Amino acid sequence: MIVGLGNPGPDYENTRHNAGALFVEALAREAGQTLRPDKKYHGLYARIHWQGLDLHLLNPSTFMNRSGIAIKALADFFKISPEQILVAHDELDLPAGTAKLKKGGGHGGHNGLRDTIAHLGTNNFQRLRIGIDHPGDSRKVTGYVLGRLGKKETEELHAVFDEITRVLPDAATGKLPAAMNRLHSFKSTA
């Protein structure tokens, strides 16, 4: 199960905070699918068969700070354990044009992760941390993450998404260290 964190609606389209949701949309497109509204899972959902993997894709439509509701609904319905969940999200502490995989850990102040941990009752799920940079001043964070992506940032994100899709089969089949080694050395030159 791969979840892309973001906020729903046109006001939040193409914002830095929606980097995770943008990745899941890109993955669905690569698999020739479209995420469709599903009230049962409180979000946009698609089931894809991609590179030999059977994946559930979800972009919660519950707003970032209530992401756990949607994640738990889908995981419970398909009996997916937290260890089988990859949550893609924006990461202020990583440079734009990079991404890192991580298993477990705290929420680091990210409200989507905080709510996911609360609803799953564990932090034992994988994270795909997509770098968006930091504005340099903590007072500017909210406006920055909710700001729209510029052309260069969009190109960097898509280059990172391409690299993520290359390592995703390893991550999904239990070869997380190999996926991490490759992804963690990647830096977009877009």
Steps between C-alpha positions, in 0.01 A plus 500: 500500500641840399345815643569853383444767760356832394204732529200467266349765277613762251643733766770240575571367152866497405620617843815381674296344781336271242825344379394156629162517329664620179730196507208256539319672211813462285532131593135436410554671162810291435291188563231628260250559780315795648432556867124514553295627794405223742293603804570170675871588515455877544714584203606441143578133441633266233620143502782447255705214367838652424839334441374175651361673809139516614467841664225699666545873441327758718497877524290588807240774447472562873754786508854443616436506875236223473687269258497209747124454463535413131815292543345289775176450303685359198747296708220347708285414198781318317670372818823683419744512790682826584828339384347472149417872480717765335397859579635760257525852641675834463815550706628848593828362630608358162615703200266525205592245235566224756303230676572249773339181621463436869332239717343606828588810695309794637280749323755783506221758531328378182126497574423236237751260655381587853142405411611187315696379804202575725252306282725203425614485862860458386778678316619174342427594139728612218529862400602656174635842595491732198725804540347844457772712672447729797421870466775577754273662758259294712247786487474456123442122498118501471490740207791322336360146514158621383660700219481387140789318338702699251607365161847391618357336815244312289776373268707390801202319652429312179866397471485373860173318427667322206783383726257392773311282251829333408572401863141432605496132396797433732334688788171314448661156490699530821826628352477832683879543554566468125222747420628740766859486373399589148239764587705670770785569257266657243483877451294648218688714253178638349 
